[in-house]
Amino acid sequence: MRELDTKTFDDAVAGSPVLVDFWAPWCRPCKALEPILAELEATVSVARVNVDEHPAIGARYDVLSIPTVILFAGGAPVGSMVGIRPKAHFEDWLSEVLPAAQRDVDA
């Protein structure tokens, strides 16, 4: 899972769909989410932003609670989810938002 910062964020989300995890090292639910996101990498590219080190990025997308996961495509957020959920919940959510995101990038 790639770590993003203020220098790499915009380029990372500019193209193909990428799932970005907004997290912090002290956040237990964030740690619990890591293996789920690792498994989802088979479906979609996954990256993460440490909101303690890069609060401006989180503020830009109104990230008020962590973990927050936002799907970006073509530089724009196309869906988000707050909190820890089972892997199946993320898979169902991605099956809804990912096809639309891919269409937006291809257009």
N, C-alpha and C positions, 0 to 999 in steps of 0.2 A: 504494500500500500504506500503510495507516494505521499510525502509530506509537502504541502504547499505553503508558500509565504507570500508576502506582498509583491515580490519580484516575479514569482512563477504562477500565481493564481489566474490572472486574466488569460494568459496563453493556454493554461491547462483546461479551462472551461470553454474556450472559444470555438472548438470544433465539435467532434463527435460527442455523444452523450457521456457524461462522467458523473458519478455519484460522489458527492463531497460530504464527508463526515466532519462536523464541527464538534470538537471535543476538548478535553483538558486532562492532564495526567492524574489529577486528584479525583476525577469523576468515576465512581464505581460502575454506574450503568454504561458509561462510555467504554470501559474496559470489557464489560460483558458483551458489548456489541461487536468488538473487534473480530472474533471468530466468525460471526454471521456475515460481516462485510467481506471477510476473506473468502468465504464460500461464494458470495455474490459476484466476485471478480470473474467468475466463469461466464457471467451473463453481461456484465457492464464494467467498464473501467471504474476503479474506486481510488479516491484520494482523500486526504484529510487536512484540516486546518486546526492547529492548536490555538484556541481563542484566548488563552492567557498570553501567548507570545504575539498574536496578530489580531487584537480586538477590533481593529478597523474593518477587517474583512467580515467578521461576524456582524458588526453594526450595519454594514452596507446592506445586508440581507435580513435585518431585523431578527437575528438569532438571539433570543432572550433566555432560552433554556437549552441545556445540553444533556444528552446528545441530540443534535438536530442533523438530519441527513437531507440534503437538497440535491435533486437531479438537475443538472445543467445540460443544455444543448445549444450550440451556437452562441454561447456567451450569456444566455438567459436562463433563469431558473424556470423549470417546467413543472416542478412538484416538490413537496417537502413532507417530512415526517419528523415529529418530535417524540423523543423517548425511546426506550428499549421495547422491542416487539419480537415475537418469534420469527424465525427465518421465513416461515410460510406466509406470514403477513407481509413481509418485504417482497417476497416473490409475487404475491397477488397484486400488490401496489405497483411493482415494476411492470407486470404484464399489462397494466392499464396505461401507465404514463410513458413507458419506454417506446412503444411503437409510435406514439404521437411525437415524441422527441426526435426519433429517427427520421420521421417524415419532415419535421421542421428543418433539420440539418440538410436533408437531401433537396429541399425546395430551392 
